Amino acid sequence: MIGAQQQVLEPLMDVEVVVKKDIYQGVMSGILKRRGSITKTETKGDLFSLRADVPLREMFGYAM
């Protein structure tokens, strides 16, 4: 094979977080610090919903 590269894959968690709209920035920052990839955001009234794919090993110990 020409140009084939090896790639290490790791398990991802599909995470959904729903918080009050006034604290969403801290949640987004925490997900991004854990190498998360935000896939969807939505605001309904005073609630903020976020979906992200985050590596499993980065989620150990994560609690709110």
MODELLER restraints for C-alpha pairs under 7 A, 6 or more apart:
rsr = mdl.restraints
at = mdl.atoms
rsr.add(forms.Gaussian(group=physical.xy_distance, feature=features.Distance(at['CA:10:A'], at['CA:55:A']), mean=6.71, stdev=0.5))
rsr.add(forms.Gaussian(group=physical.xy_distance, feature=features.Distance(at['CA:11:A'], at['CA:55:A']), mean=5.97, stdev=0.5))
rsr.add(forms.Gaussian(group=physical.xy_distance, feature=features.Distance(at['CA:11:A'], at['CA:56:A']), mean=5.72, stdev=0.5))
rsr.add(forms.Gaussian(group=physical.xy_distance, feature=features.Distance(at['CA:12:A'], at['CA:53:A']), mean=5.95, stdev=0.5))
rsr.add(forms.Gaussian(group=physical.xy_distance, feature=features.Distance(at['CA:12:A'], at['CA:54:A']), mean=5.33, stdev=0.5))
rsr.add(forms.Gaussian(group=physical.xy_distance, feature=features.Distance(at['CA:12:A'], at['CA:55:A']), mean=4.36, stdev=0.5))
rsr.add(forms.Gaussian(group=physical.xy_distance, feature=features.Distance(at['CA:12:A'], at['CA:56:A']), mean=5.18, stdev=0.5))
rsr.add(forms.Gaussian(group=physical.xy_distance, feature=features.Distance(at['CA:13:A'], at['CA:53:A']), mean=5.51, stdev=0.5))
rsr.add(forms.Gaussian(group=physical.xy_distance, feature=features.Distance(at['CA:13:A'], at['CA:54:A']), mean=5.23, stdev=0.5))
rsr.add(forms.Gaussian(group=physical.xy_distance, feature=features.Distance(at['CA:13:A'], at['CA:55:A']), mean=6.11, stdev=0.5))
rsr.add(forms.Gaussian(group=physical.xy_distance, feature=features.Distance(at['CA:13:A'], at['CA:56:A']), mean=5.63, stdev=0.5))
rsr.add(forms.Gaussian(group=physical.xy_distance, feature=features.Distance(at['CA:14:A'], at['CA:52:A']), mean=5.89, stdev=0.5))
rsr.add(forms.Gaussian(group=physical.xy_distance, feature=features.Distance(at['CA:14:A'], at['CA:53:A']), mean=4.79, stdev=0.5))
rsr.add(forms.Gaussian(group=physical.xy_distance, feature=features.Distance(at['CA:14:A'], at['CA:54:A']), mean=6.70, stdev=0.5))
rsr.add(forms.Gaussian(group=physical.xy_distance, feature=features.Distance(at['CA:15:A'], at['CA:51:A']), mean=5.54, stdev=0.5))
rsr.add(forms.Gaussian(group=physical.xy_distance, feature=features.Distance(at['CA:15:A'], at['CA:52:A']), mean=5.21, stdev=0.5))
rsr.add(forms.Gaussian(group=physical.xy_distance, feature=features.Distance(at['CA:15:A'], at['CA:53:A']), mean=6.14, stdev=0.5))
rsr.add(forms.Gaussian(group=physical.xy_distance, feature=features.Distance(at['CA:16:A'], at['CA:50:A']), mean=5.62, stdev=0.5))
rsr.add(forms.Gaussian(group=physical.xy_distance, feature=features.Distance(at['CA:16:A'], at['CA:51:A']), mean=4.47, stdev=0.5))
rsr.add(forms.Gaussian(group=physical.xy_distance, feature=features.Distance(at['CA:16:A'], at['CA:52:A']), mean=6.59, stdev=0.5))
rsr.add(forms.Gaussian(group=physical.xy_distance, feature=features.Distance(at['CA:17:A'], at['CA:49:A']), mean=5.74, stdev=0.5))
rsr.add(forms.Gaussian(group=physical.xy_distance, feature=features.Distance(at['CA:17:A'], at['CA:50:A']), mean=5.26, stdev=0.5))
rsr.add(forms.Gaussian(group=physical.xy_distance, feature=features.Distance(at['CA:17:A'], at['CA:51:A']), mean=6.57, stdev=0.5))
rsr.add(forms.Gaussian(group=physical.xy_distance, feature=features.Distance(at['CA:18:A'], at['CA:47:A']), mean=6.70, stdev=0.5))
rsr.add(forms.Gaussian(group=physical.xy_distance, feature=features.Distance(at['CA:18:A'], at['CA:48:A']), mean=5.61, stdev=0.5))
rsr.add(forms.Gaussian(group=physical.xy_distance, feature=features.Distance(at['CA:18:A'], at['CA:49:A']), mean=4.44, stdev=0.5))
rsr.add(forms.Gaussian(group=physical.xy_distance, feature=features.Distance(at['CA:18:A'], at['CA:50:A']), mean=6.49, stdev=0.5))
rsr.add(forms.Gaussian(group=physical.xy_distance, feature=features.Distance(at['CA:19:A'], at['CA:47:A']), mean=5.68, stdev=0.5))
rsr.add(forms.Gaussian(group=physical.xy_distance, feature=features.Distance(at['CA:19:A'], at['CA:48:A']), mean=5.39, stdev=0.5))
rsr.add(forms.Gaussian(group=physical.xy_distance, feature=features.Distance(at['CA:19:A'], at['CA:49:A']), mean=6.63, stdev=0.5))
rsr.add(forms.Gaussian(group=physical.xy_distance, feature=features.Distance(at['CA:20:A'], at['CA:46:A']), mean=5.84, stdev=0.5))
rsr.add(forms.Gaussian(group=physical.xy_distance, feature=features.Distance(at['CA:20:A'], at['CA:47:A']), mean=4.56, stdev=0.5))
rsr.add(forms.Gaussian(group=physical.xy_distance, feature=features.Distance(at['CA:20:A'], at['CA:48:A']), mean=5.86, stdev=0.5))
rsr.add(forms.Gaussian(group=physical.xy_distance, feature=features.Distance(at['CA:21:A'], at['CA:46:A']), mean=5.27, stdev=0.5))
rsr.add(forms.Gaussian(group=physical.xy_distance, feature=features.Distance(at['CA:21:A'], at['CA:47:A']), mean=4.94, stdev=0.5))
rsr.add(forms.Gaussian(group=physical.xy_distance, feature=features.Distance(at['CA:21:A'], at['CA:48:A']), mean=4.93, stdev=0.5))
rsr.add(forms.Gaussian(group=physical.xy_distance, feature=features.Distance(at['CA:24:A'], at['CA:48:A']), mean=6.56, stdev=0.5))
rsr.add(forms.Gaussian(group=physical.xy_distance, feature=features.Distance(at['CA:34:A'], at['CA:54:A']), mean=6.96, stdev=0.5))
rsr.add(forms.Gaussian(group=physical.xy_distance, feature=features.Distance(at['CA:34:A'], at['CA:58:A']), mean=5.43, stdev=0.5))
rsr.add(forms.Gaussian(group=physical.xy_distance, feature=features.Distance(at['CA:35:A'], at['CA:54:A']), mean=6.41, stdev=0.5))
rsr.add(forms.Gaussian(group=physical.xy_distance, feature=features.Distance(at['CA:36:A'], at['CA:52:A']), mean=6.25, stdev=0.5))
rsr.add(forms.Gaussian(group=physical.xy_distance, feature=features.Distance(at['CA:36:A'], at['CA:53:A']), mean=5.57, stdev=0.5))
rsr.add(forms.Gaussian(group=physical.xy_distance, feature=features.Distance(at['CA:36:A'], at['CA:54:A']), mean=4.20, stdev=0.5))
rsr.add(forms.Gaussian(group=physical.xy_distance, feature=features.Distance(at['CA:36:A'], at['CA:55:A']), mean=6.82, stdev=0.5))
rsr.add(forms.Gaussian(group=physical.xy_distance, feature=features.Distance(at['CA:37:A'], at['CA:52:A']), mean=5.35, stdev=0.5))
rsr.add(forms.Gaussian(group=physical.xy_distance, feature=features.Distance(at['CA:37:A'], at['CA:53:A']), mean=5.22, stdev=0.5))
rsr.add(forms.Gaussian(group=physical.xy_distance, feature=features.Distance(at['CA:37:A'], at['CA:54:A']), mean=6.37, stdev=0.5))
rsr.add(forms.Gaussian(group=physical.xy_distance, feature=features.Distance(at['CA:38:A'], at['CA:51:A']), mean=5.98, stdev=0.5))
rsr.add(forms.Gaussian(group=physical.xy_distance, feature=features.Distance(at['CA:38:A'], at['CA:52:A']), mean=4.14, stdev=0.5))
rsr.add(forms.Gaussian(group=physical.xy_distance, feature=features.Distance(at['CA:38:A'], at['CA:53:A']), mean=6.50, stdev=0.5))
rsr.add(forms.Gaussian(group=physical.xy_distance, feature=features.Distance(at['CA:39:A'], at['CA:51:A']), mean=5.59, stdev=0.5))
rsr.add(forms.Gaussian(group=physical.xy_distance, feature=features.Distance(at['CA:39:A'], at['CA:52:A']), mean=5.10, stdev=0.5))
rsr.add(forms.Gaussian(group=physical.xy_distance, feature=features.Distance(at['CA:40:A'], at['CA:50:A']), mean=5.79, stdev=0.5))
rsr.add(forms.Gaussian(group=physical.xy_distance, feature=features.Distance(at['CA:40:A'], at['CA:51:A']), mean=5.07, stdev=0.5))
rsr.add(forms.Gaussian(group=physical.xy_distance, feature=features.Distance(at['CA:40:A'], at['CA:52:A']), mean=6.94, stdev=0.5))
rsr.add(forms.Gaussian(group=physical.xy_distance, feature=features.Distance(at['CA:41:A'], at['CA:49:A']), mean=5.62, stdev=0.5))
rsr.add(forms.Gaussian(group=physical.xy_distance, feature=features.Distance(at['CA:41:A'], at['CA:50:A']), mean=4.52, stdev=0.5))
rsr.add(forms.Gaussian(group=physical.xy_distance, feature=features.Distance(at['CA:41:A'], at['CA:51:A']), mean=6.41, stdev=0.5))
rsr.add(forms.Gaussian(group=physical.xy_distance, feature=features.Distance(at['CA:42:A'], at['CA:48:A']), mean=5.89, stdev=0.5))
rsr.add(forms.Gaussian(group=physical.xy_distance, feature=features.Distance(at['CA:42:A'], at['CA:49:A']), mean=5.08, stdev=0.5))
rsr.add(forms.Gaussian(group=physical.xy_distance, feature=features.Distance(at['CA:42:A'], at['CA:50:A']), mean=6.55, stdev=0.5))
rsr.add(forms.Gaussian(group=physical.xy_distance, feature=features.Distance(at['CA:43:A'], at['CA:49:A']), mean=6.19, stdev=0.5))
